[in-house]
Amino acid sequence: MSAAKPITIVGGGLAGLTLGIGLRQQDIPVTVWEAGHYPRHRVCGEFISGRGQDVLARLGLRESFSRAGSALARTAAFYLGRTGSPVRPLPAPALCLSRFAMDALLAERFRASGGELRENARWREEDFGEGVVRANGRRLQPVADGCRWFGLKVHARNVPLAADLEMHGSQTGYVGFCRLPDGEVNVCGLFLQAASKAAGPQAWRDLLRGLPGTPLRERLAGAALDESSLCSVAGFSLRPHRGTAQNECCIGDALTMIPPVTGNGMSMAFESAEMALGPLAAYSRGESSWSQARQSVAAACDRAFARRLAWARWLQWMMFTPLLRGWPGAMVLHSEWLWRTMFTRTR
Ligand SMILES: Cc1cc2nc3c(=O)[nH]c(=O)nc-3n(C[C@H](O)[C@H](O)[C@H](O)COP(=O)(O)OP(=O)(O)OC[C@H]3O[C@@H](n4cnc5c(N)ncnc54)[C@H](O)[C@@H]3O)c2cc1C
C-alpha cells in the first residue's frame, strides 16, 4: 500500500485547524502554517450559531469547548438607533467562547493528534498548488464598493444586557454584545467608512459607544473595558465569492466571507473544513486527483452556502440603511416572521 500523500494547510485559524484535526483522525500527514501564535485575541463576536456546532460534535471537539467553559446564548435583541425589538428566544442556542481560548484549544488538539503546527510561520509562496489548502482567512481588499470596512473587538465587564446577544445598528455600523463565560461580555463592532475619507486613527471608544441617548451608549456607560483584549481588523470585502470560480482549494473566510451580523462565519469555517475532509482524504490516499478533490470541495461549499450568503446581504443592508430608522425600523424589529426568516435563512 502506498503512503498517504501529505496535506499542507496555510492558516491555523478555525477552518485550518478543524480541517487539520479531521485529517489527522484519518491518519493523514498534515502541516499547518500559522503566521501568528496562540493564544491571541481576534476580532470576532465569539458567537457560534448554526450547523458548525454539529461539525464540532461530530469531530469530538464540542466537549473541549465545554471544558474550556463555553457558554450558551439563548436570547437575542436587535436595536436600530433608539428603537429595539422584543427580547426573543434564539431558535437554536449559540455557543459562546473567546477566540483567545478557542483557537488555542484547537491548536492544542491538532498537535495532540500528531499534526505539525508551525507557529509564527508565514506562507510566502504565491502558489497554493497541489496538496496545499488555503485557509488563511479574509482576503485583503482595502476598498470595497467605494468603502472601507473595519472591525473592533474588546472584552468588558459591568455591561447590563437585556439578552445574551444584542445587536445595535447605526448609520456607520453596528455593535454586538455577546455574553461570554465568567461575567465577561464581548463587545464587537463592524463599521463602514467612505474610501474618500482619510483613514486616520479612529477613537475606538467613541465608535463602540455610539450616539448619546441610545441603548448602545447606556450599555457601555459603566463598563470596565479590558484593553489587553482590544483588537482591530480592516481591509476586507463582504461580497460573496464562489469556490468553483477559484483555482485553489479554499475553506473558511479564504473561500468567502459572510456578513458578521449573521454570527455564522465561524460555523462556515467549521462546515467548509468538514466538507473538505472526504475529497482531501481521497486525494491523499491516491483515489482522486488534486483537481478532482479541489473541485469537489468547491462545489460542496457553493451548494451549502449560496442561499445563506444571499440572505445575509439583506440582513446586513437592514442594519445599515437609513430607510429603516424610526417607524419603519420599529415595524421590522417587531416582525416575528422576519426575525424567524432571517435567522433560519442565514444559517
Ligand atoms: C467584526 C467581525 C465580527 C465577527 N463576529 C462573528 C461572530 O460573532 N460569529 C461568527 O461565527 N463569526 C464572526 N465573524 C467571522 C469569523 O471571525 C470568521 O468567519 C472566522 O474567523 C473565519 O475563520 P478562518 O479560519 O477562515 O479565518 P481566521 O480565523 O481569520 O484564520 C486565518 C488564519 O490564517 C493565518 N494566516 C493568514 N495569512 C497567512 C499566511 N500567509 N501564512 C500563514 N498563516 C496565515 C492568520 O494568522 C489566521 O490565524 C466576525 C468577523 C468580523 C470581521
The ligand as a MOL file (V3000), in Angstrom:
LIG
                    3D

  0  0  0     0  0            999 V3000
M  V30 BEGIN CTAB
M  V30 COUNTS 53 58 0 0 0
M  V30 BEGIN ATOM
M  V30 1 C -16.2590 42.2580 13.1020 0
M  V30 2 C -16.4230 40.7870 12.9420 0
M  V30 3 C -17.2430 40.0770 13.8220 0
M  V30 4 C -17.4370 38.7060 13.6600 0
M  V30 5 N -18.2700 38.0480 14.5220 0
M  V30 6 C -18.5380 36.7370 14.3220 0
M  V30 7 C -19.4360 36.0310 15.1900 0
M  V30 8 O -19.9280 36.5320 16.2040 0
M  V30 9 N -19.7260 34.7440 14.8820 0
M  V30 10 C -19.1820 34.1120 13.8030 0
M  V30 11 O -19.4960 32.9320 13.5790 0
M  V30 12 N -18.2930 34.7350 13.0040 0
M  V30 13 C -17.9670 36.0290 13.2330 0
M  V30 14 N -17.0700 36.6680 12.4160 0
M  V30 15 C -16.4330 35.9080 11.3340 0
M  V30 16 C -15.3640 34.9410 11.8570 0
M  V30 17 O -14.4590 35.6080 12.6860 0
M  V30 18 C -14.6380 34.3130 10.6680 0
M  V30 19 O -15.5770 33.8580 9.7360 0
M  V30 20 C -13.7360 33.1590 11.0940 0
M  V30 21 O -12.7230 33.6090 11.9470 0
M  V30 22 C -13.1160 32.5210 9.8540 0
M  V30 23 O -12.1870 31.5370 10.2250 0
M  V30 24 P -10.9420 31.2380 9.2740 0
M  V30 25 O -10.2250 30.1110 9.9070 0
M  V30 26 O -11.4100 31.1200 7.8720 0
M  V30 27 O -10.0650 32.5480 9.3210 0
M  V30 28 P -9.2060 33.1200 10.5400 0
M  V30 29 O -9.8230 32.7620 11.8420 0
M  V30 30 O -9.0170 34.5650 10.2330 0
M  V30 31 O -7.8270 32.3520 10.4410 0
M  V30 32 C -6.9320 32.5570 9.3710 0
M  V30 33 C -5.5230 32.3370 9.9180 0
M  V30 34 O -4.5980 32.3610 8.8440 0
M  V30 35 C -3.4200 32.9820 9.2950 0
M  V30 36 N -2.7010 33.4490 8.1060 0
M  V30 37 C -3.0380 34.4490 7.2440 0
M  V30 38 N -2.1570 34.5380 6.2320 0
M  V30 39 C -1.2230 33.5820 6.4570 0
M  V30 40 C -0.0510 33.1590 5.7640 0
M  V30 41 N 0.3380 33.7550 4.6110 0
M  V30 42 N 0.6810 32.1430 6.2730 0
M  V30 43 C 0.2990 31.5300 7.4180 0
M  V30 44 N -0.8130 31.8800 8.1130 0
M  V30 45 C -1.5580 32.8830 7.6410 0
M  V30 46 C -3.9010 34.0860 10.2130 0
M  V30 47 O -2.8940 34.4790 11.1290 0
M  V30 48 C -5.0970 33.4080 10.8930 0
M  V30 49 O -4.7370 32.8210 12.1300 0
M  V30 50 C -16.8070 38.0360 12.5850 0
M  V30 51 C -15.9640 38.7280 11.7110 0
M  V30 52 C -15.7640 40.0950 11.8860 0
M  V30 53 C -14.8600 40.8370 10.9300 0
M  V30 END ATOM
M  V30 BEGIN BOND
M  V30 1 1 1 2
M  V30 2 1 2 3
M  V30 3 2 2 52
M  V30 4 2 3 4
M  V30 5 1 4 5
M  V30 6 1 4 50
M  V30 7 2 5 6
M  V30 8 1 6 7
M  V30 9 1 6 13
M  V30 10 2 7 8
M  V30 11 1 7 9
M  V30 12 1 9 10
M  V30 13 2 10 11
M  V30 14 1 10 12
M  V30 15 2 12 13
M  V30 16 1 13 14
M  V30 17 1 14 15
M  V30 18 1 14 50
M  V30 19 1 15 16
M  V30 20 1 16 17
M  V30 21 1 16 18
M  V30 22 1 18 19
M  V30 23 1 18 20
M  V30 24 1 20 21
M  V30 25 1 20 22
M  V30 26 1 22 23
M  V30 27 1 23 24
M  V30 28 2 24 25
M  V30 29 1 24 26
M  V30 30 1 24 27
M  V30 31 1 27 28
M  V30 32 2 28 29
M  V30 33 1 28 30
M  V30 34 1 28 31
M  V30 35 1 31 32
M  V30 36 1 32 33
M  V30 37 1 33 34
M  V30 38 1 33 48
M  V30 39 1 34 35
M  V30 40 1 35 36
M  V30 41 1 35 46
M  V30 42 1 36 37
M  V30 43 1 36 45
M  V30 44 2 37 38
M  V30 45 1 38 39
M  V30 46 1 39 40
M  V30 47 2 39 45
M  V30 48 1 40 41
M  V30 49 2 40 42
M  V30 50 1 42 43
M  V30 51 2 43 44
M  V30 52 1 44 45
M  V30 53 1 46 47
M  V30 54 1 46 48
M  V30 55 1 48 49
M  V30 56 2 50 51
M  V30 57 1 51 52
M  V30 58 1 52 53
M  V30 END BOND
M  V30 END CTAB
M  END
